[in-house]
Amino acid sequence: MEKVKVFIINLERSEDRKNFMQEQIQKLFTCNPNLKDLLEFEFFRAIDGSKNEHLKFKSHSPWWCQLVLGRELSDSEKSCFASHYSLWKKCQELNSPIIILEDDIIFSDELLNNSNIIEKLLNSNYEYIRLHYSFDKKIYQINNNFFKSFENISSTLGYFLHPSAAIKFTNKAKYWFKPVDDYMDMYYYNKIQNIIYKPFLLNLNHVETTITQRKKKLNIPSKIIRKITRFYFLTLRFIFTKKYH
């Protein structure tokens, strides 16, 4: 079986995080040596907002995007979106499933102690599988380790991605009007079911985040437009959920 490429998003200046992840990989292969034949890790140089690298993607952020969210995405949020977006494109180029990780994760005991998990992911026929989420909301068991969510559960800590899902994510991400994890939660918009593997394969390493937000007080027209767009997306969500629930 061909190895699954695992891309770790890492800012070039975050050497401490890179070193920590290298230790995590070594630990993973020590605890579960069979995974050496299944996984190939590669560090992906993250788009760095502090160097204005996100400006290469400025066509994705027209002025009206801030009306949907109620504020403008911060430079670090745009950079985070750009990093994931670039890897969705990479998945399409490779034309094979990949795993995308951020550099603030810890491999869970579930992954450390089980060698058949990668095969489970590949044979599941799901095009997008979350390996962790932030908010503990209602989920529905599909079978064994796979669950479905219709809630905003957040987090881009790590996920399995098939090229078919990568195409859908990029096609609907012409404009970036929400942080990337919120956008990926919008199954009713991007038409990608929110599938979760449990027990989680990853845990969060509690380090200081590199992502900041911009807060801005809304004027009355902006509030009205935001309410209209919110109603639109709620309607989409209702229709899609009723169809696939």
Phi, psi and omega in degrees: 000136179293141181294145174272126178283134179244114181261127178253116180284121186214126175293138183302329181277352182266066182296325181296320178292321179297315179298319179297317181293325176297323176294321179296318179296316179298318179296317180301312182289334176288316180286328186223072187300337179298335182289345177299330181271356185245334186237141175232112185272144177212133177276130178258124181291110184293151173291127188255111180293331180292342177254012180060026180291337179293342181294341176295341183249020188296338179295342179277354185232065176294165187302327187286348180301326182293340179290329180290316183275333184096359177199165176278140173299140177289165179300322181289326176293319177296321180292321178297315178300316182297324180294312179294319179302317180297324179284331172297320176295320179298319179300320179293320179297317180288334182055042178206155180297146177225168172242133180246127180234148168267168191266020178238043183244161171233132177291131183281167178299329180301319179278322181298329189250004182230125183265353184262004185293318180298319177297322177299316180297315183293325184269001185285337184071010174271137185274345180212123182227121177281136182259358180191153169214165188267318189255124184279093180240176184296131176230162184238126181286131177266306175193144177040255186265003186251134183229162178236143178235145173242018184246169173275098185258345169065171176093131171243032182303319179187142180201152175269135187224126174265150180307326180298321177287324178300321178296315180296317180299314182289322181298324181268002181252036176297323178236135183258100184246003176214158172304152190300323181291325176293320177298318182291337175287344187277064181303330181285346180255312181271354176064033177242119181296141183270090183261141184233140172259129177224145000299152181306145175269350182226154169232158181277129170273112189285088175239166182296132181289151176260005182252129179243163179242155173254131177247135183216134178289132183274142171274174186297313178302321180295321178297319180295313181297320180296320178295322179295313181293324178296318178297320179299312182289327176296323177294315176302316181298316180299314182295313183293318181295320179297327182285322188248359182294000000 
